[in-house]
Amino acid sequence: MNNNVIAAQLFTLRDHLRTPGEIEKTFEKVKDLGYKAVQVSGLGVTDPVFIRDLTSRLGLKVCATHYPFERLKNETDAVIGEHRTMACEFAGIGSMPAEYPRTKDGYLSFARDASAVGKKLSAHGLKLIYHNHSFEFQKYGDTTALDILINESDPEYLGFEIDTYWVQAGGGSPVQWLKKVAGRIDVVHFKDMALVEEKQEMAAVGEGNLDWPSIVEVCRKINVKWYAVEQDVCPRDPFDCLASSLKYLQQYI
């Protein structure tokens, strides 16, 4: 693991990304913290040329995005062009869209549709990846919804973006689920879980209870390319949380 594979998931900083001016200042702060890559998500302005020029000036890499599945499905050519402009290989889906019911049939349908979209992106050198939450750990018989998505999607055209916090929140083991998607995961979300007043809370990496030595070790073994630090809810300044996460992870570099 080396420093150029640790990215800042910008959803963490979404309240500081509403205007072009805010985006520019925020990207500069992220660079100053020591990050060398960002995942584009939660921006109020998503002009790919603006993002390309800004990241190029700062020496930042756009490692991945989160795009609405509706756009990925219905505006595929435009999405491909935007990713090419940003020199970004991985197009992410933040969650299964609400149009798909959270039933076994709903997950089966989404797995097929996502594979079809991924096939179109693949023809142009892009990879489609799916980001989990905890709801995918509901069981249908003896299998979870995430198992359905993994087993019923085309492994060539749909990858996964395991989120360590949400796996733990769903009752799973981040290490075991990372192993389960070996060969299909290029981007991982690093997010810690702390217990505060007997309630689960998101925490900066290293400030919670997840087994980070084991998580990092398995990520190395299965050749994860990008470690994206994300914290949806921060108990203090989100820039400070990102700085703390990066400092903690650097002990493994």
Buried (B, 14 or more C-beta within 10 A) or exposed (E): BEEEBBBBBBBBBBEBBBEBEBBBEBBBBBBEBBBBBBBBBBBEEBBBEBBBEBBEEBEBBBBBBBBBBEEBBEBBEEBBEBBBBBEBBBBBBBBBBEEBEBEBEBBBBBBEBBBBBBBBBBEEEBBBBBBBBBBBBBEBEEEBBBBBBBEBBBBEBBBBBBBBBBBBBBEBBBBEBBEBBEEBBBBBBBBBBBEEEEEBBBBBBBBBEBBBEEBBBBBEEBEBBBBBBBBBEBBEEBBEBBBBBBBBBEEBE
